């Protein structure tokens, strides 16, 4: 997985691969490689989204700590 690949780079390349497959410009000899590359790009996008979600949640916790509830009463 490419560590320095941005989400936008991965997403754009993924869109290009999907377009090539849909348009039929990918021959059968290239298809498996393109699908493997698409799978790798999806993992890059998923990792970036997860990391961003974790970072946003962490920042939100710092801004507004969860209020404690009195469930024991």
C-alpha positions in Angstrom: 0.0 0.0 0.0 1.4 3.4 -1.0 1.9 5.5 2.2 2.4 8.8 0.3 -0.6 8.3 -2.0 -3.3 10.9 -1.3 -7.0 10.0 -1.2 -7.7 12.1 -4.3 -4.8 10.4 -6.2 -6.1 6.9 -5.3 -9.7 7.8 -6.0 -8.9 9.4 -9.4 -6.8 6.4 -10.5 -9.6 4.1 -9.3 -12.1 6.0 -11.4 -9.8 5.7 -14.4 -9.6 2.0 -14.0 -13.3 1.6 -13.6 -13.9 3.7 -16.7 -11.4 1.7 -18.8 -13.1 -1.6 -17.7 -16.6 -0.2 -18.4 -15.5 1.2 -21.8 -14.0 -2.1 -22.8 -10.5 -0.5 -23.4 -9.0 -3.1 -21.1 -8.1 -6.3 -22.7 -8.4 -9.7 -21.0 -4.7 -9.9 -20.4 -4.7 -6.7 -18.4 -8.0 -7.3 -16.5 -6.6 -9.2 -13.6 -3.8 -6.6 -13.0 -6.3 -3.8 -13.2 -8.6 -5.5 -10.7 -5.7 -6.1 -8.4 -4.6 -2.5 -8.7 -8.2 -1.3 -8.0 -8.3 -3.5 -4.9 -5.1 -1.9 -3.7 -6.5 1.6 -4.4 -9.7 0.8 -2.5 -7.6 -0.2 0.5 -5.6 3.1 0.3 -8.9 5.0 0.2 -10.4 3.0 3.1 -7.2 3.5 5.2 -7.3 7.3 4.5 -11.0 7.6 5.4 -10.5 5.5 8.6 -7.5 7.6 9.7 -9.4 10.8 9.0 -12.5 9.6 10.9 -10.3 8.7 13.9 -8.6 12.1 13.8 -11.9 14.0 13.6 -13.4 11.9 16.4 -10.3 12.6 18.5 -10.6 16.4 17.8 -14.3 16.4 18.6 -13.6 14.6 21.9 -11.1 17.4 22.8 -13.6 20.1 21.9 -16.6 18.6 23.6 -15.8 15.8 26.1 -18.6 13.3 26.5 -20.9 14.2 29.2 -21.0 11.7 32.0 -24.4 10.2 32.6 -25.8 9.1 35.9 -27.0 5.6 34.9 -26.4 4.3 38.4 -29.2 6.2 40.0 
